[in-house]
Amino acid sequence: MQKLDLPLGYYELPKGRLANVVTCLEMTSRPALRDASLPEGYSLRPVDVSDLDGYRRIFRKVGEDLMWFSRLIMPDEKLAAILGHPKVESYVLYQGNAAIGILELDFKDMPNCELAFFGLAKEAIGSGLGRVLMNIAITKAWEKPITRLWVHTCHFDHPNALGFYKRSGFEPYSLMVEIHDDPRLAGRLPRHASPHVALLDPQ
């Protein structure tokens, strides 16, 4: 990765752009975990690649206030190729028949595995399901011959996300700044999404 020698200080972004501070974390050995079974009435099912609209609905439900938009604008062919890739495991968490969470593991860069997406709908946060889902994610990842599991989070994420990942056994190893267009201005997310991130119209 190229090292940038930037002077310290503040940098003003053009209106319509967002700067996102990203923290990358990793674990390099399998941690000891408690029981990873879901409570009665809950199930983790592989994503149905034939139902991209259904996948995008739960993606939006989980990620709308976390500034998740990449797969909402991705062409169907590209999204289907990712979700259907033999080295990608994508799951949806259900309470009965209601989708309430997402888990995705990407094994394309073996022996590394990326926890590519992980999240719960707002109504499920704080229920303890996040810990169970993380234990399942870690168990599924380390069932493969990997040497490293990694994930990234950012300051658009839930405020408890970084601490949750660290308690799960991940350690921070890199900081990055991502600059991108505000998806709310282009209609990719509703204007009320991510209210903790200022919305500045370029006009």
C-alpha positions in Angstrom: 0.0 0.0 0.0 1.3 3.4 -0.9 2.4 5.5 2.0 1.0 9.1 1.8 3.1 11.8 3.4 0.3 14.3 4.2 0.8 17.2 6.6 -1.2 17.1 9.7 -4.4 19.1 10.0 -7.9 19.5 8.6 -8.9 19.0 5.0 -12.2 20.3 3.7 -14.1 18.0 1.5 -16.2 19.2 -1.4 -19.9 19.2 -0.6 -21.4 15.9 -1.7 -18.3 13.9 -0.7 -17.8 11.8 2.4 -14.7 10.8 4.2 -14.9 7.5 6.0 -12.3 6.3 8.6 -11.9 2.6 8.2 -10.3 0.2 10.7 -9.0 -3.2 9.5 -8.8 -6.0 12.1 -7.6 -9.6 12.0 -7.3 -12.8 14.0 -4.5 -15.2 13.1 -5.6 -18.2 15.2 -8.9 -19.8 16.1 -10.2 -18.5 19.4 -12.0 -20.7 22.0 -15.8 -20.1 21.6 -18.8 -20.9 23.6 -21.9 -22.6 22.0 -22.7 -21.1 18.6 -26.2 -22.5 18.2 -29.1 -20.2 17.4 -32.1 -20.0 19.7 -35.3 -21.9 18.7 -37.2 -20.2 16.0 -34.1 -18.8 14.3 -32.2 -20.2 11.3 -29.3 -19.3 9.1 -29.9 -20.0 5.4 -27.7 -19.6 2.3 -28.6 -16.7 0.2 -31.0 -17.5 -2.7 -29.1 -16.2 -5.7 -32.2 -16.4 -7.8 -33.8 -13.7 -5.5 -31.6 -10.7 -5.7 -34.4 -8.4 -4.9 -35.0 -10.3 -1.6 -31.2 -10.1 -0.9 -31.1 -6.4 -1.5 -34.1 -5.9 0.9 -32.3 -7.4 3.8 -29.0 -5.7 2.8 -30.9 -2.4 2.9 -32.7 -3.3 6.2 -29.4 -4.1 7.9 -27.2 -1.5 6.3 -29.3 1.6 5.5 -28.1 3.5 8.6 -24.6 2.2 8.3 -24.0 3.7 4.8 -24.1 0.3 3.1 -24.9 0.9 -0.6 -22.5 -1.0 -2.7 -24.8 -3.9 -3.5 -27.8 -1.8 -3.9 -26.3 -0.2 -7.0 -24.3 -3.2 -8.3 -25.5 -4.7 -11.5 -27.5 -8.0 -11.1 -24.9 -10.0 -13.0 -22.0 -8.9 -10.8 -24.0 -9.4 -7.6 -25.1 -12.8 -8.7 -21.5 -13.7 -9.5 -20.3 -12.7 -6.1 -23.1 -14.4 -4.1 -22.9 -17.6 -6.3 -19.1 -17.8 -6.2 -18.0 -21.2 -4.9 -15.5 -19.6 -2.5 -18.0 -17.1 -1.1 -20.5 -18.2 1.6 -23.4 -15.8 2.0 -26.1 -16.3 4.5 -29.3 -14.6 5.8 -30.4 -14.9 9.4 -34.1 -15.5 9.9 -36.5 -15.2 12.8 -39.2 -17.5 11.5 -39.5 -16.3 7.9 -38.5 -12.7 8.7 -35.0 -11.8 7.5 -33.1 -10.0 10.2 -29.3 -10.4 9.5 -26.5 -11.0 7.0 -23.3 -13.0 7.2 -20.8 -13.4 4.4 -17.4 -15.1 4.3 -15.1 -14.6 1.4 -12.5 -17.4 0.9 -11.2 -16.3 -2.5 -7.8 -15.1 -1.1 -6.9 -18.3 0.8 -5.4 -18.9 3.3 -7.0 -15.5 4.2 -10.7 -15.2 4.8 -12.6 -11.9 4.9 -15.7 -11.4 7.0 -17.1 -9.4 4.1 -20.5 -8.5 5.6 -21.9 -9.0 9.1 -24.9 -7.2 10.6 -28.3 -7.3 12.2 -31.5 -5.4 11.6 -32.1 -2.6 14.1 -34.7 -4.6 16.0 -32.3 -7.5 16.6 -29.4 -5.4 17.9 -28.9 -5.9 21.7 -30.6 -9.2 21.8 -27.5 -11.3 22.0 -27.9 -12.6 18.5 -24.9 -10.7 17.3 -22.6 -12.8 19.6 -24.2 -16.0 18.4 -23.9 -15.0 14.8 -20.3 -14.0 15.2 -19.5 -17.3 16.9 -21.0 -19.0 13.9 -19.0 -16.9 11.5 -15.7 -17.6 13.3 -16.5 -21.3 13.5 -17.4 -21.5 9.8 -14.3 -19.6 8.8 -11.9 -21.7 10.8 -13.4 -24.9 9.6 -11.5 -24.1 6.4 -7.6 -24.3 6.2 -7.2 -20.6 6.8 -4.4 -18.8 8.7 -6.1 -15.4 9.0 -9.6 -14.0 9.3 -10.0 -10.3 8.8 -12.8 -7.7 8.8 -13.1 -4.0 8.4 -15.3 -1.5 10.2 -15.7 2.2 10.0 -17.0 5.3 11.8 -20.3 5.0 9.8 -20.9 1.6 11.5 -22.7 1.0 14.8 -20.8 2.8 17.6 -20.2 -0.5 19.4 -18.9 -2.3 16.3 -15.2 -1.8 17.0 -15.4 -3.0 20.6 -17.5 -6.0 19.5 -14.9 -7.1 17.0 -12.1 -6.7 19.5 -14.0 -8.7 22.1 -14.6 -11.4 19.4 -10.8 -11.9 19.1 -9.9 -9.4 16.3 -7.0 -7.0 16.6 -6.7 -3.7 14.7 -3.8 -3.6 12.2 -4.5 -0.7 9.8 -6.3 2.6 9.4 -7.5 3.9 6.1 -9.6 6.9 4.9 -12.1 6.2 2.1 -13.6 9.2 0.2 -16.7 8.6 -1.8 -19.8 10.4 -3.1 -22.7 10.6 -0.6 -25.1 7.9 -1.9 -28.1 9.8 -0.4 -27.6 12.6 -2.9 -27.9 10.3 -5.8 -30.9 8.5 -4.4 -29.0 5.3 -3.7 -30.0 5.6 -0.1 -32.9 7.7 1.3 -32.0 11.1 2.5 -33.0 10.2 6.1 -30.5 7.3 6.1 -27.5 7.4 8.5 -28.7 10.5 10.4 -25.3 10.5 12.3 -23.6 11.5 9.1 -24.1 15.1 8.0 -25.8 15.6 4.6 -24.4 18.5 2.7 -26.0 19.4 -0.7 -23.5 20.6 -3.2 -25.9 23.4 -4.4 
